[in-house]
Amino acid sequence: MAIAGLGSGMGASLGDGTNTYEEVISLSATGAECSVTDIGNAASPSNCADFLPGIIDAGSFTCVLRMGGALGTTADANLTTLHSYFLARTVSTWTLTVPGDATIAVSGFITHVGVRAHYKGGVQTTVTVKCSGIPAYTAAS
């Protein structure tokens, strides 16, 4: 899934349980995937490979975040928090809200934080969260 060009004022946001990062300007996600365990052998009755479902990998998502203001403001504090979570490998409940679509809540941890870049009067960075549980979806009403 990819949502690009959400743009300023669209209302998409990312929360970490403590802070809300109000301006998600693009989103991409890998989705969940189930591993496969091959249990087939030469004695299999059908002479075909036999498989069992394995462990579920809940996937990951990447957000491009734009925070208003310059470094030294709330944007700087938010970026510092994201870097702290990354360095500490903090598992948090992440909430991604896409207006008109859904709110998605999932346990996960940051695997990537981009560099701090000034862009159009704000500070922009990229954050990737690895999901460590199955996301809970709440459809927009």
Secondary structure by P-SEA (a helix, b strand, c coil): cccccccccccccccccccccccccbbbbbcbbbbbbbcccccccccbbbbbbccccccccccccccccccccaaaaaaaaaaaaaaaccccbbbbbbcccbbbbbbbcccccccccccccbbbbbbbbbbccbbbbbccc
